[in-house]
Every structure is written in C-alpha cells, then in structure tokens.
Amino acid sequence: MIEKSSNIGIIKAARRLDDDTLYRYIKAFGLCDKTGIELPEMIGNIRSPKYWSKHSMSAIPFGQEISVNSLQMLCAFNAIANDGIIMKPSIVKSIMYGNESIKEFTPKELRQPISSNTARIMRNILIKAVEYGTGKNAKVDGYKVAGKTGISQKADQQYRGYMHGKYISSFVGFFPADDPFISMIIAIDEPNGSYYASDVACPAFSSIATQVMQYLTIGQSIEVAVNF
C-alpha cells in the first residue's frame, strides 16, 4: 500500500478510523500547527471534523483538504525515526564566538503521538518503499534509506479546488534507516516535464544525501586521525 503509493489502499486503512480519531492523529503529529522554529512560519490548514463532508475521509488521507508546510512534514517523519517522539526543531545547535559557545539550543521533546513499536513498524514499511517501491531513486549507496514520495495538486487561490497541471513533487526520508542520523525533505514546486516524485524529488534526495554522508565520513576520518 505505502510501498506502491496506493491512494486507494491508504483510504481503506484510514476508514478504519472515525473522523475525530484521524483528526486527533493529524494534530498530534503537529501537522497544520506551528513547529516552534525561530522563523516566521505558515501553519497550513485543516478544517474541524464537524465541517468535513462525506467525501473528506476519502480525500484527507492522501493529501487533499489539508495543507502543511515542509518542516511540519519533516518533523512528523522524524517522529518515526525517533521511536515515536516529536522534537522541537531549531535552526542551529549552537552559536559560536571564535572557539567559545555563547548559546546552546538543547533538544526538546514535545510529545509522543505513536509508540516506539509502531514507529519501528512504520520505519520498516518506509524502508520497503525505498527498496522496492516508488522511492527507489532515493537510494544512497552503502546506506538504507526510509522515506516516502508525494505528489500534491496545488490549490487554486482564486477559485475553489485545484489548478490543472500544477503540482508539488516531494520526497521525505531519513538515513541510515537502521540508526537514523539525518532527515531531509525535497519539495519541487511545479517541476518541468515529469511531475512524478520518483523522477524529480528522489534523485535530488539521493544526490544530496550522498554528499552529506561523504562530508560526514571525511569529517570523522579527520577527527580520528587528529585524536590518534
């Protein structure tokens, strides 16, 4: 279902929940709410269940009737990487003046929307989405990646509904999947040619992730050499 990016499969799974439960989980993951980062932030939108139509339960699970920003989506995925715990994001780890740290930003837990066991199950599902599913082009040599492709129709700001042929293609994931250290989201606004995330967002994720791991590996090698 997730591996093959099946909208129908997601809808069937979501319909096992009632409206209020789905809404509660959306809010618990921080979607459509400010993340608390030290920057101006558009929060996104989802209506209260009392305003949902008979079609909402078939639309919201695969991304319609809801808007979120990229950081909210990344934070939600981070919870899966972090044994179910949502963390408050921050721009930097510390502020340095020369070799002296003048301000530290310590990690802060916000809440835990899912259990650690559920997070591990989801992590394995997301690994399969990259190994065998729509996220194949996001693979990174030597590392397991967990993630998911996304294609969003752009809402029409002037009229109701969505704009024809206007999409945002994305891939969000983390790696190494068996011991997550880096998470990242790639969002391509109105890609030219193919709009499938597997064609445009996944290769960008793979390229950047590869360079990140090369940089970190080089840094570790230098540190080991100096310590030696």
C-alpha positions in Angstrom: 0.0 0.0 0.0 2.6 2.6 1.1 5.3 0.8 -0.9 3.4 1.3 -4.1 1.9 4.7 -3.1 -1.7 3.4 -3.4 -4.2 6.1 -2.7 -7.0 3.5 -2.5 -5.1 1.5 0.0 -4.5 4.5 2.2 -8.2 5.4 2.1 -9.2 1.9 3.1 -6.8 2.0 6.0 -8.0 5.4 7.1 -11.6 4.4 7.0 -10.9 2.0 9.9 -10.8 5.2 12.0 -13.5 7.7 12.7 -13.3 11.3 11.7 -12.3 12.5 15.2 -9.5 9.9 15.6 -7.9 10.8 12.2 -8.1 14.5 13.1 -6.6 13.9 16.5 -3.6 12.0 15.0 -3.0 14.7 12.4 -2.8 17.3 15.2 -0.7 15.0 17.4 1.9 14.8 14.7 2.0 18.6 14.5 0.6 18.9 11.0 -1.1 22.3 10.4 0.4 23.8 13.6 3.5 25.9 14.2 6.6 23.8 14.9 8.1 26.4 17.2 11.2 27.1 15.0 12.8 30.5 15.3 11.4 31.7 11.9 8.2 33.1 10.5 6.0 30.1 9.6 2.8 29.5 7.6 0.9 26.8 9.6 -1.2 25.1 6.9 -4.8 24.3 7.4 -7.3 21.5 8.1 -11.0 22.0 9.0 -12.5 20.7 12.1 -14.3 17.3 11.6 -17.7 18.9 12.1 -17.1 20.7 8.8 -16.0 17.6 6.9 -18.2 16.4 4.0 -19.0 12.7 3.2 -16.0 12.8 0.9 -13.4 14.1 3.4 -12.5 10.7 4.7 -11.6 9.7 1.1 -9.6 12.9 0.4 -7.7 13.8 3.5 -5.7 10.5 3.9 -3.9 11.1 0.6 -3.4 14.8 1.0 -6.4 16.8 -0.2 -8.5 19.1 2.0 -5.3 19.7 4.1 -2.2 21.8 3.7 1.0 21.6 5.6 4.5 23.1 5.3 7.6 21.1 4.6 9.0 21.4 8.1 5.8 20.1 9.6 6.0 17.1 7.3 9.7 16.6 8.2 9.0 16.8 11.9 6.3 14.2 11.6 8.7 11.8 9.8 11.3 12.5 12.4 8.9 11.0 15.0 9.0 7.7 13.1 12.8 7.9 13.0 12.9 8.8 16.7 10.9 6.0 18.2 7.6 8.0 18.1 8.8 11.2 19.7 8.2 14.6 18.2 11.1 17.0 18.8 11.1 20.8 18.6 13.1 21.9 15.6 15.8 24.5 15.8 17.9 26.4 13.2 21.3 25.7 14.7 22.8 23.6 17.5 24.8 26.4 19.0 26.1 30.0 18.4 29.9 30.3 18.5 32.1 33.2 19.0 35.5 32.1 18.0 36.0 28.7 19.8 33.6 29.7 22.5 29.9 28.6 22.5 27.8 31.6 23.7 24.4 29.9 23.3 23.3 26.3 23.1 20.0 25.0 21.8 19.2 21.8 23.7 16.9 19.2 22.1 13.4 19.4 23.5 10.8 16.6 23.3 7.2 17.9 22.6 5.1 14.8 22.6 4.8 11.1 21.5 2.0 10.5 19.1 2.8 6.8 18.5 4.5 4.1 20.4 8.1 3.1 19.8 6.9 -0.2 18.5 4.6 1.4 16.0 7.4 3.7 14.9 9.7 0.7 14.2 6.9 -0.9 12.1 6.5 2.3 10.1 10.3 2.6 9.7 10.4 -0.9 8.1 7.5 0.0 5.8 9.2 3.2 4.7 12.5 1.2 4.1 10.5 -1.1 1.7 9.0 2.0 0.0 12.6 2.9 -1.0 14.0 -0.6 -1.6 11.1 -1.9 -3.7 8.6 0.9 -4.2 8.2 4.4 -5.6 11.2 5.7 -3.7 13.8 3.6 -5.5 15.6 6.6 -7.0 16.2 7.9 -3.4 18.6 5.1 -2.6 22.1 6.0 -1.2 25.0 3.6 -1.8 26.1 1.9 1.3 23.1 3.0 3.5 19.5 2.1 4.0 17.0 5.0 3.4 13.5 5.1 4.8 11.1 7.5 3.1 8.0 8.3 1.0 7.2 10.0 -2.3 4.5 12.6 -2.5 2.6 14.5 -5.3 0.4 17.4 -4.3 -2.0 19.2 -6.5 -1.7 23.0 -6.0 -4.8 24.7 -4.6 -6.3 27.5 -6.6 -6.0 30.6 -4.5 -8.7 32.5 -6.6 -11.2 29.7 -7.2 -12.2 26.7 -5.2 -10.5 23.4 -6.0 -7.1 22.7 -7.5 -5.2 24.0 -10.5 -4.9 21.8 -13.6 -1.4 20.5 -14.2 0.2 22.3 -11.2 2.0 20.1 -8.7 4.5 20.0 -5.9 6.5 16.8 -6.0 8.3 15.7 -2.9 10.3 13.1 -1.1 10.8 13.0 2.7 13.1 10.5 4.3 15.8 9.7 6.8 19.1 7.6 6.9 20.8 5.4 7.8 17.4 3.9 8.4 18.6 1.3 10.9 20.2 4.1 13.1 18.7 7.4 11.9 21.0 10.4 11.9 20.0 12.6 9.0 16.5 13.5 7.8 15.6 15.6 4.8 12.7 16.7 2.7 12.9 17.7 -1.0 10.0 19.7 -2.5 9.9 20.6 -6.2 7.4 23.4 -7.0 5.8 22.9 -10.4 8.5 20.6 -11.9 9.1 20.8 -15.7 8.4 17.6 -17.7 7.6 14.7 -15.4 5.9 15.7 -12.1 6.3 12.3 -10.5 8.3 12.5 -7.3 10.2 9.3 -8.2 11.6 11.2 -11.2 12.3 14.6 -9.8 12.5 14.6 -6.0 14.0 11.2 -5.3 17.2 11.8 -7.4 17.7 15.1 -5.7 17.4 13.5 -2.3 19.9 10.7 -3.3 22.4 13.2 -4.6 22.3 15.5 -1.6 22.2 12.6 0.9 25.3 11.0 -0.8 27.2 14.3 -0.5 26.2 14.7 3.2 27.4 11.2 4.0 30.7 11.8 2.2 31.2 15.0 4.1 30.4 13.4 7.4 32.7 10.4 6.7 35.6 12.7 5.8 35.0 14.7 8.9 35.0 11.6 11.1 38.3 10.4 9.4 40.0 13.7 10.1 38.8 13.6 13.8 40.1 10.0 14.2 43.4 11.0 12.6 43.8 14.0 14.9 42.9 12.0 18.0 45.3 9.3 17.0 
